[in-house]
Every structure is written in structure tokens, then in C-alpha cells.
């Protein structure tokens, strides 16, 4: 979600979204996502949101470790444990 000035854009991973003019529609009742009159606003906000989301991606490598769990952990029955050889 990104908000800039009077506009709020919510973008979903499916490629759909919501675009609301908070000045004219503060309750966000009318989705203007497909409105051709505000296509430039939608494109600018989508670009801003996608640019920001690429900056916050975790670029650290995934570690191959097993987290320590207390024997009384309520999640212990659902964890996958390596079998000792």
C-alpha cells in the first residue's frame, strides 16, 4: 500500500488493486483502479510502490540451520527434526 497526497493505492500480487481518492471518497467506497481518467495516477503510484518494495527485499542468503526449541515448546510436535545418524 502506498499513500501520496490525496491518493491511496493497494496493489495485490495478482496484479489487481485498489485506488482511492481520499479527498472525494474518505471511506474508500469507490475503487477507481480501472478508471481511465486516473490511469496516470495509478501508474505513478504502482511504480513508486514496486520501486520501494525492491529496496526492502531481504538480500541475505538463507542459512542452513535448525533453530533451538525448548522441549516444552507447544509447537514441538509440529516441527521437523533431523534424525541423528
N, CA, C and O atoms as CSV, one atom per row, in Angstrom:
chain,resi,resn,atom,element,x,y,z
A,1,UNK,N,N,0.851,-1.165,0.000
A,1,UNK,CA,C,0.000,0.000,0.000
A,1,UNK,C,C,0.895,1.225,0.000
A,1,UNK,O,O,1.914,1.262,0.690
A,2,UNK,N,N,0.513,2.215,-0.770
A,2,UNK,CA,C,1.214,3.493,-0.771
A,2,UNK,C,C,0.162,4.596,-0.769
A,2,UNK,O,O,-0.882,4.498,-1.413
A,3,UNK,N,N,0.475,5.637,-0.027
A,3,UNK,CA,C,-0.410,6.803,0.014
A,3,UNK,C,C,0.420,8.020,-0.326
A,3,UNK,O,O,1.489,8.240,0.243
A,4,UNK,N,N,-0.084,8.808,-1.259
A,4,UNK,CA,C,0.609,10.028,-1.647
A,4,UNK,C,C,-0.429,11.108,-1.886
A,4,UNK,O,O,-1.265,11.007,-2.784
A,5,UNK,N,N,-0.358,12.136,-1.067
A,5,UNK,CA,C,-1.332,13.215,-1.193
A,5,UNK,C,C,-2.740,12.714,-0.983
A,5,UNK,O,O,-3.056,12.137,0.058
A,6,UNK,N,N,-3.576,12.931,-1.959
A,6,UNK,CA,C,-4.979,12.540,-1.843
A,6,UNK,C,C,-5.239,11.120,-2.294
A,6,UNK,O,O,-6.372,10.650,-2.193
A,7,UNK,N,N,-4.225,10.414,-2.790
A,7,UNK,CA,C,-4.410,9.079,-3.379
A,7,UNK,C,C,-3.862,7.967,-2.497
A,7,UNK,O,O,-2.833,8.120,-1.840
A,8,UNK,N,N,-4.569,6.854,-2.499
A,8,UNK,CA,C,-4.127,5.640,-1.803
A,8,UNK,C,C,-4.237,4.480,-2.779
A,8,UNK,O,O,-5.289,4.258,-3.379
A,9,UNK,N,N,-3.140,3.742,-2.935
A,9,UNK,CA,C,-3.120,2.600,-3.837
A,9,UNK,C,C,-2.759,1.350,-3.055
A,9,UNK,O,O,-1.801,1.341,-2.282
A,10,UNK,N,N,-3.534,0.296,-3.263
A,10,UNK,CA,C,-3.256,-1.018,-2.685
A,10,UNK,C,C,-3.024,-1.953,-3.864
A,10,UNK,O,O,-3.887,-2.094,-4.730
A,11,UNK,N,N,-1.864,-2.590,-3.895
A,11,UNK,CA,C,-1.513,-3.471,-5.007
A,11,UNK,C,C,-1.417,-4.898,-4.498
A,11,UNK,O,O,-0.770,-5.160,-3.484
A,12,UNK,N,N,-2.065,-5.824,-5.206
A,12,UNK,CA,C,-2.055,-7.230,-4.810
A,12,UNK,C,C,-1.122,-8.011,-5.720
A,12,UNK,O,O,-0.855,-7.583,-6.843
A,13,UNK,N,N,-0.630,-9.132,-5.261
A,13,UNK,CA,C,0.284,-9.954,-6.068
A,13,UNK,C,C,-0.397,-10.533,-7.296
A,13,UNK,O,O,0.285,-11.027,-8.194
A,14,UNK,N,N,-1.704,-10.488,-7.358
A,14,UNK,CA,C,-2.438,-10.989,-8.516
A,14,UNK,C,C,-2.442,-9.986,-9.671
A,14,UNK,O,O,-2.911,-10.301,-10.764
A,15,UNK,N,N,-1.921,-8.779,-9.432
A,15,UNK,CA,C,-1.927,-7.749,-10.454
A,15,UNK,C,C,-3.123,-6.830,-10.365
A,15,UNK,O,O,-3.200,-5.843,-11.096
A,16,UNK,N,N,-4.048,-7.131,-9.492
A,16,UNK,CA,C,-5.210,-6.277,-9.263
A,16,UNK,C,C,-4.913,-5.341,-8.102
A,16,UNK,O,O,-3.898,-5.485,-7.421
A,17,UNK,N,N,-5.780,-4.406,-7.885
A,17,UNK,CA,C,-5.562,-3.499,-6.777
A,17,UNK,C,C,-6.743,-2.595,-6.536
A,17,UNK,O,O,-7.825,-2.765,-7.097
A,18,UNK,N,N,-6.494,-1.632,-5.682
A,18,UNK,CA,C,-7.497,-0.629,-5.344
A,18,UNK,C,C,-6.830,0.732,-5.423
A,18,UNK,O,O,-5.674,0.897,-5.035
A,19,UNK,N,N,-7.566,1.693,-5.924
A,19,UNK,CA,C,-7.100,3.072,-5.986
A,19,UNK,C,C,-8.225,3.957,-5.488
A,19,UNK,O,O,-9.334,3.934,-6.022
A,20,UNK,N,N,-7.931,4.733,-4.463
A,20,UNK,CA,C,-8.961,5.566,-3.853
A,20,UNK,C,C,-8.502,7.015,-3.781
A,20,UNK,O,O,-7.351,7.307,-3.458
A,21,UNK,N,N,-9.426,7.907,-4.090
A,21,UNK,CA,C,-9.220,9.341,-3.922
A,21,UNK,C,C,-9.748,9.683,-2.531
A,21,UNK,O,O,-10.959,9.769,-2.327
A,22,UNK,N,N,-8.849,9.874,-1.587
A,22,UNK,CA,C,-9.254,10.054,-0.197
A,22,UNK,C,C,-9.914,11.401,0.060
A,22,UNK,O,O,-10.590,11.570,1.075
A,23,UNK,N,N,-9.731,12.358,-0.836
A,23,UNK,CA,C,-10.398,13.651,-0.681
A,23,UNK,C,C,-11.882,13.528,-1.025
A,23,UNK,O,O,-12.740,14.010,-0.286
A,24,UNK,N,N,-12.173,12.885,-2.141
A,24,UNK,CA,C,-13.565,12.728,-2.575
A,24,UNK,C,C,-14.251,11.507,-1.970
A,24,UNK,O,O,-15.478,11.455,-1.893
A,25,UNK,N,N,-13.460,10.528,-1.542
A,25,UNK,CA,C,-14.007,9.260,-1.038
A,25,UNK,C,C,-13.236,8.820,0.206
A,25,UNK,O,O,-12.517,7.822,0.159
A,26,UNK,N,N,-13.374,9.549,1.317
A,26,UNK,CA,C,-12.590,9.225,2.519
A,26,UNK,C,C,-12.907,7.861,3.124
A,26,UNK,O,O,-12.085,7.313,3.858
A,27,UNK,N,N,-14.072,7.305,2.835
A,27,UNK,CA,C,-14.435,5.992,3.366
A,27,UNK,C,C,-13.960,4.851,2.459
A,27,UNK,O,O,-14.166,3.679,2.776
A,28,UNK,N,N,-13.326,5.193,1.333
A,28,UNK,CA,C,-12.792,4.224,0.378
A,28,UNK,C,C,-13.871,3.253,-0.116
A,28,UNK,O,O,-13.692,2.036,-0.094
A,29,UNK,N,N,-14.975,3.815,-0.555
A,29,UNK,CA,C,-16.091,3.006,-1.041
A,29,UNK,C,C,-16.030,2.756,-2.544
A,29,UNK,O,O,-16.595,1.777,-3.031
A,30,UNK,N,N,-15.346,3.638,-3.289
A,30,UNK,CA,C,-15.326,3.546,-4.739
A,30,UNK,C,C,-13.908,3.274,-5.230
A,30,UNK,O,O,-13.030,4.131,-5.134
A,31,UNK,N,N,-13.701,2.084,-5.749
A,31,UNK,CA,C,-12.401,1.678,-6.266
A,31,UNK,C,C,-12.246,2.239,-7.681
A,31,UNK,O,O,-13.038,1.918,-8.568
A,32,UNK,N,N,-11.221,3.078,-7.891
A,32,UNK,CA,C,-11.005,3.707,-9.195
A,32,UNK,C,C,-9.852,3.048,-9.944
A,32,UNK,O,O,-9.271,3.663,-10.838
A,33,UNK,N,N,-9.517,1.828,-9.603
A,33,UNK,CA,C,-8.413,1.096,-10.223
A,33,UNK,C,C,-8.539,1.037,-11.743
A,33,UNK,O,O,-7.557,1.254,-12.452
A,34,UNK,N,N,-9.718,0.750,-12.243
A,34,UNK,CA,C,-9.935,0.598,-13.681
A,34,UNK,C,C,-10.422,1.883,-14.361
A,34,UNK,O,O,-10.791,1.847,-15.534
A,35,UNK,N,N,-10.430,2.990,-13.665
A,35,UNK,CA,C,-10.905,4.257,-14.214
A,35,UNK,C,C,-9.839,4.859,-15.135
A,35,UNK,O,O,-8.756,5.203,-14.663
A,36,UNK,N,N,-10.119,4.994,-16.431
A,36,UNK,CA,C,-9.118,5.529,-17.356
A,36,UNK,C,C,-8.732,6.980,-17.073
A,36,UNK,O,O,-7.662,7.423,-17.489
A,37,UNK,N,N,-9.581,7.719,-16.375
A,37,UNK,CA,C,-9.273,9.119,-16.055
A,37,UNK,C,C,-8.105,9.251,-15.082
A,37,UNK,O,O,-7.439,10.286,-15.054
A,38,UNK,N,N,-7.851,8.223,-14.291
A,38,UNK,CA,C,-6.769,8.280,-13.304
A,38,UNK,C,C,-5.691,7.230,-13.581
A,38,UNK,O,O,-4.971,6.816,-12.673
A,39,UNK,N,N,-5.586,6.807,-14.834
A,39,UNK,CA,C,-4.597,5.788,-15.197
A,39,UNK,C,C,-3.175,6.256,-14.922
A,39,UNK,O,O,-2.334,5.454,-14.513
A,40,UNK,N,N,-2.889,7.530,-15.137
A,40,UNK,CA,C,-1.540,8.053,-14.882
A,40,UNK,C,C,-1.219,8.048,-13.393
A,40,UNK,O,O,-0.090,7.757,-12.998
A,41,UNK,N,N,-2.201,8.367,-12.576
A,41,UNK,CA,C,-2.011,8.329,-11.118
A,41,UNK,C,C,-1.726,6.895,-10.689
A,41,UNK,O,O,-0.808,6.648,-9.906
A,42,UNK,N,N,-2.508,5.954,-11.200
A,42,UNK,CA,C,-2.316,4.534,-10.864
A,42,UNK,C,C,-0.928,4.062,-11.283
A,42,UNK,O,O,-0.256,3.369,-10.520
A,43,UNK,N,N,-0.495,4.427,-12.481
A,43,UNK,CA,C,0.823,4.006,-12.969
A,43,UNK,C,C,1.940,4.593,-12.114
A,43,UNK,O,O,2.895,3.892,-11.780
A,44,UNK,N,N,1.832,5.859,-11.761
A,44,UNK,CA,C,2.877,6.507,-10.953
A,44,UNK,C,C,2.962,5.898,-9.562
A,44,UNK,O,O,4.057,5.642,-9.062
A,45,UNK,N,N,1.814,5.664,-8.935
A,45,UNK,CA,C,1.819,5.089,-7.589
A,45,UNK,C,C,2.270,3.627,-7.610
A,45,UNK,O,O,2.968,3.185,-6.698
A,46,UNK,N,N,1.879,2.879,-8.636
A,46,UNK,CA,C,2.329,1.490,-8.754
A,46,UNK,C,C,3.843,1.433,-8.920
A,46,UNK,O,O,4.514,0.609,-8.299
A,47,UNK,N,N,4.369,2.307,-9.756
A,47,UNK,CA,C,5.818,2.361,-9.940
A,47,UNK,C,C,6.527,2.706,-8.643
A,47,UNK,O,O,7.545,2.099,-8.311
A,48,UNK,N,N,6.001,3.670,-7.913
A,48,UNK,CA,C,6.598,4.058,-6.630
A,48,UNK,C,C,6.562,2.897,-5.640
A,48,UNK,O,O,7.548,2.650,-4.946
A,49,UNK,N,N,5.448,2.187,-5.568
A,49,UNK,CA,C,5.319,1.070,-4.639
A,49,UNK,C,C,6.255,-0.074,-5.006
A,49,UNK,O,O,6.903,-0.645,-4.129
A,50,UNK,N,N,6.334,-0.412,-6.281
A,50,UNK,CA,C,7.213,-1.501,-6.705
A,50,UNK,C,C,8.685,-1.133,-6.527
A,50,UNK,O,O,9.498,-1.982,-6.162
A,51,UNK,N,N,9.024,0.124,-6.782
A,51,UNK,CA,C,10.402,0.573,-6.554
A,51,UNK,C,C,10.756,0.438,-5.078
A,51,UNK,O,O,11.835,-0.048,-4.740
A,52,UNK,N,N,9.856,0.864,-4.200
A,52,UNK,CA,C,10.112,0.768,-2.766
A,52,UNK,C,C,10.218,-0.693,-2.331
A,52,UNK,O,O,11.082,-1.038,-1.524
A,53,UNK,N,N,9.348,-1.550,-2.858
A,53,UNK,CA,C,9.354,-2.951,-2.420
A,53,UNK,C,C,10.630,-3.670,-2.836
A,53,UNK,O,O,11.056,-4.597,-2.147
A,54,UNK,N,N,11.250,-3.272,-3.940
A,54,UNK,CA,C,12.524,-3.902,-4.319
A,54,UNK,C,C,13.650,-3.443,-3.410
A,54,UNK,O,O,14.647,-4.152,-3.270
A,55,UNK,N,N,13.521,-2.296,-2.799
A,55,UNK,CA,C,14.563,-1.805,-1.889
A,55,UNK,C,C,14.512,-2.497,-0.534
A,55,UNK,O,O,15.522,-2.537,0.168
A,56,UNK,N,N,13.377,-3.034,-0.154
A,56,UNK,CA,C,13.254,-3.641,1.165
A,56,UNK,C,C,13.325,-5.161,1.129
A,56,UNK,O,O,13.064,-5.814,2.140
A,57,UNK,N,N,13.675,-5.734,-0.018
A,57,UNK,CA,C,13.807,-7.185,-0.127
A,57,UNK,C,C,15.030,-7.627,0.681
A,57,UNK,O,O,16.085,-6.996,0.615
A,58,UNK,N,N,14.886,-8.674,1.415
A,58,UNK,CA,C,15.983,-9.211,2.213
A,58,UNK,C,C,16.957,-9.925,1.281
A,58,UNK,O,O,16.619,-10.955,0.697
A,59,UNK,N,N,18.155,-9.384,1.143
A,59,UNK,CA,C,19.123,-9.973,0.226
A,59,UNK,C,C,20.135,-10.880,0.933
A,59,UNK,O,O,21.117,-11.308,0.327
A,60,UNK,N,N,19.899,-11.164,2.191
A,60,UNK,CA,C,20.788,-12.071,2.907
A,60,UNK,C,C,20.512,-13.510,2.474
A,60,UNK,O,O,19.359,-13.878,2.247
A,61,UNK,N,N,21.557,-14.322,2.360
A,61,UNK,CA,C,21.324,-15.712,1.957
A,61,UNK,C,C,20.586,-16.476,3.051
A,61,UNK,O,O,20.680,-16.146,4.233
A,62,UNK,N,N,19.866,-17.483,2.640
A,62,UNK,CA,C,19.163,-18.319,3.617
A,62,UNK,C,C,20.184,-19.240,4.278
A,62,UNK,O,O,21.014,-19.857,3.610
A,63,UNK,N,N,20.105,-19.317,5.559
A,63,UNK,CA,C,21.047,-20.144,6.308
A,63,UNK,C,C,20.504,-21.555,6.466
A,63,UNK,O,O,19.294,-21.764,6.552
A,64,UNK,N,N,21.403,-22.507,6.502
A,64,UNK,CA,C,21.015,-23.897,6.741
A,64,UNK,C,C,21.254,-24.186,8.221
A,64,UNK,O,O,22.309,-24.699,8.594
A,65,UNK,N,N,20.312,-23.868,9.031
A,65,UNK,CA,C,20.428,-24.111,10.455
A,65,UNK,C,C,19.098,-24.595,10.999
A,65,UNK,O,O,18.049,-24.443,10.373
A,66,UNK,N,N,19.172,-25.167,12.151
A,66,UNK,CA,C,17.982,-25.660,12.825
A,66,UNK,C,C,17.802,-24.844,14.096
A,66,UNK,O,O,18.681,-24.859,14.957
A,67,UNK,N,N,16.703,-24.140,14.238
A,67,UNK,CA,C,16.522,-23.329,15.442
A,67,UNK,C,C,16.380,-24.198,16.682
A,67,UNK,O,O,15.814,-25.290,16.629
A,68,UNK,N,N,16.900,-23.704,17.794
A,68,UNK,CA,C,16.760,-24.433,19.058
A,68,UNK,C,C,15.340,-24.279,19.563
A,68,UNK,O,O,14.746,-23.204,19.488
A,69,UNK,N,N,14.820,-25.355,20.068
A,69,UNK,CA,C,13.465,-25.335,20.628
A,69,UNK,C,C,13.499,-25.980,22.005
A,69,UNK,O,O,14.153,-26.998,22.230
A,70,UNK,N,N,12.782,-25.358,22.898
A,70,UNK,CA,C,12.679,-25.921,24.233
A,70,UNK,C,C,11.847,-27.193,24.171
A,70,UNK,O,O,10.909,-27.267,23.377
A,71,UNK,N,N,12.167,-28.212,24.998
A,71,UNK,CA,C,11.407,-29.465,24.956
A,71,UNK,C,C,9.926,-29.270,25.283
A,71,UNK,O,O,9.091,-30.079,24.876
A,72,UNK,N,N,9.601,-28.224,26.001
A,72,UNK,CA,C,8.200,-27.983,26.365
A,72,UNK,C,C,7.494,-27.048,25.381
A,72,UNK,O,O,6.382,-26.592,25.646
A,73,UNK,N,N,8.132,-26.764,24.258
A,73,UNK,CA,C,7.554,-25.865,23.267
A,73,UNK,C,C,6.252,-26.457,22.739
A,73,UNK,O,O,6.214,-27.618,22.330
A,74,UNK,N,N,5.195,-25.667,22.749
A,74,UNK,CA,C,3.898,-26.174,22.283
A,74,UNK,C,C,3.889,-26.455,20.788
A,74,UNK,O,O,2.991,-27.144,20.305
A,75,UNK,N,N,4.870,-25.937,20.035
A,75,UNK,CA,C,4.959,-26.217,18.611
A,75,UNK,C,C,5.837,-27.431,18.314
A,75,UNK,O,O,5.918,-27.864,17.164
A,76,UNK,N,N,6.491,-27.980,19.326
A,76,UNK,CA,C,7.440,-29.072,19.117
A,76,UNK,C,C,6.846,-30.259,18.357
A,76,UNK,O,O,7.558,-30.818,17.523
A,77,UNK,N,N,5.623,-30.680,18.572
A,77,UNK,CA,C,5.104,-31.828,17.813
A,77,UNK,C,C,4.987,-31.549,16.313
A,77,UNK,O,O,4.919,-32.485,15.516
A,78,UNK,N,N,4.963,-30.285,15.925
A,78,UNK,CA,C,4.760,-29.945,14.523
A,78,UNK,C,C,6.050,-29.571,13.807
A,78,UNK,O,O,6.024,-29.267,12.614
A,79,UNK,N,N,7.156,-29.587,14.498
A,79,UNK,CA,C,8.426,-29.241,13.851
A,79,UNK,C,C,9.062,-30.464,13.243
A,79,UNK,O,O,8.869,-31.580,13.723
A,80,UNK,N,N,9.806,-30.260,12.208
A,80,UNK,CA,C,10.512,-31.351,11.562
A,80,UNK,C,C,11.919,-31.389,12.148
A,80,UNK,O,O,12.642,-30.395,12.097
A,81,UNK,N,N,12.297,-32.501,12.690
A,81,UNK,CA,C,13.609,-32.636,13.300
A,81,UNK,C,C,14.460,-33.600,12.472
A,81,UNK,O,O,13.969,-34.607,11.963
A,82,UNK,N,N,15.718,-33.274,12.354
A,82,UNK,CA,C,16.637,-34.166,11.660
A,82,UNK,C,C,16.877,-35.392,12.507
A,82,UNK,O,O,16.946,-35.309,13.733
A,83,UNK,N,N,17.004,-36.524,11.855
A,83,UNK,CA,C,17.290,-37.736,12.595
A,83,UNK,C,C,18.789,-37.872,12.744
A,83,UNK,O,O,19.542,-37.709,11.784
A,84,UNK,N,N,19.208,-38.170,13.948
A,84,UNK,CA,C,20.635,-38.355,14.239
A,84,UNK,C,C,21.098,-39.649,13.627
A,84,UNK,O,O,20.410,-40.665,13.718
A,85,UNK,N,N,22.260,-39.625,13.004
A,85,UNK,CA,C,22.807,-40.838,12.393
A,85,UNK,C,C,23.665,-41.595,13.355
A,85,UNK,O,O,24.207,-42.644,13.006
